Amino acid sequence: MDKENKFYQLTFAERLAWLREIGALSADEAAALSGAAGLTPAQADHMIENVVGTFALPLGIAQHFLINGKEVPIPMAIEEPSVVAAASFMAKLARAGGGFTASATAPEMIGQIQILDVDDLNAAAERLKSGADELLSLASSADPVLLKLGGGPRKIQIRKITASPIGPFLVLHLVMDVCDAMGANAINTALEGMTSAVERISGGRALLRILSNLADRRVAKARCSIPVEALAFNDFSGEDVRDRIIEAWAFAAADPYRAATHNKGIMNGVDAVVLATGNDWRAVEAGAHAYAARGGHYTSLSMWSKGAQGELVGELEMPMAVGLVGGATRVHPTASAAVKLMGVSTASELAQVIVSVGLAQNLGALRALATEGIQRGHMALHARQVAIAAGAPEEWVAPVAEQMVNEKQIRVDRAVEILEEWRTR
Ligand code: MEV
């Protein structure tokens, strides 16, 4: 446990050895995470087209996450320094208030069929509503396995799009419970199976048949509540830190320019876990930003406020279309090792973990920005990447970075100069 608290101080090999020791990973899973094994060229060649290689990213483990009372090590695949450290630190702060409480709605995804060339939109809409049973039964036959698992089509909704560049048309929504899948394939197959019936019933022409990434029926929520005493640091009182965080959040709530950056900070945490678990981060990104604009103007995905006891309360709610079956999660050995490490067994649990990480990441950014600024901590880590970019050999990366930080000149040209000076000494 002492080692766990100092996980960041261990070497790469010691960290993996410790995860093996506590039984979190098998030898194969540890090898997949470490890069010693992982996705083979042959596996990659089956995943996409024209494969010439695989692309590695650092995979870190954020520590201290307590989610719904359960300890969860968080695998994060990300190239940006500070993100994993900030998530771990904020998870530690959140523990002072019992960690994160998370929940998720049913895994219902929406598929859309665009119906054009309809003479009377209202009459066609009514006919489609009356034909819902037939349409749902066609959608059901597309995936018998999903039905056995308790999922499948749930409802048909008809929408009229009146303001469009090509004039009015109808849209059919198929709502489907996709269980532990992300759901794109299940939905798209079901939509295609319904097409001719939709055309017959509506009298129109079905053009697009595709999943919507605005997964606003598949939403995950996380909440944390941090006592002010836990927020105090350096010369900042806990009350001061709390109020500054709320003021910083208010900026994002009111201004889309700030909201984009604020939400990007949330997505630093979200995407890193989505990616580490082999999920489609573009789908999650698209859903997040569309959800942030659902009220007609783009705003913050999170909310920060002062609780009844003066504590800082944070909440994050966003669509979370992630799965554990299908997609790359099972195929990619590193992704399956990451899922195993987290100990999640349903897509819903995974979604709850991810949204908790997003909330922690948001807290880390707001706390730093609203107090001492992010550059101090960030630049020290960034300097290491600059030293590597300048060609520093491994043993010189840390000292070159340190010198640049001391000189407050963190640039590749300065790193090159330092390396030159050292080489000619
Ligand atoms: C940087 O990757 C993320 C931040 O800009 C987020 C924010 O401003 O809230 C620090």
Residues whose N, C-alpha, C, O or C-beta is under 5 A from the ligand:
A	BS01	MEV	T261 H262 K264 G265 A365
